[in-house]
Amino acid sequence: MKKNLVLTGMMGVGKSTIGRILSKKLNMKFADIDKIIEKRELTSIKDIFESRGERYFRKIEKKVTLKILKKENIVIALGGGAFINQSIRYVVLRNCVSFWLNMDVKNLSQRFNKTKNRPLLASGDLEENLREIYKKRIKFYKLANYNLRCNKLSKGEIVKKILDLYEN
């Protein structure tokens, strides 16, 4: 039985997109934690943050993620902040193969310039907010099994690198 494949990294790096492609290529199920939470809560992540707060969201995220991590033969796209949670990180590092999709703040901010549905980026200077979040999370992301620098890579190149590492 193959280990589950887990993608972590900042919001907007492409965990969901890459995860979907990988699950098809590996003939595995796919779980997008943020989408599962939205379906469960019947509202968007943005609305959860606005109406219930980040603390409530993190509690739900932990519960949902730990449940999904028990499944077998699955590619999982974690939410951007999930890997910071010690319980989630412990299970991922013990039972899964994890990949940090690592992208510079400059590249990320270009991706976010057009979106307003990221609660942690809703106010203030976009690049400064991203830099602060990145600074807080990098020490956790670095703990993933593999660190993939994604700045100059296409989706196909990222998928190929992950497959090469995961299958060998």
Secondary structure, 3 states (H helix, E strand, C coil): CCCEEEEECCCCCCHHHHHHHHHHHHCCEEEEHHHHHHHHHCCCHHHHHHHHCHHHHHHHHHHHHHHHHCCCCEEEECCCCHHHCHHHHHHHHHHEEEEEEECCHHHHHHHHCCCCCCHHHCCCCHHHHHHHHHHHHHHHHCCCCEEEECCCCCHHHHHHHHHHHHHC
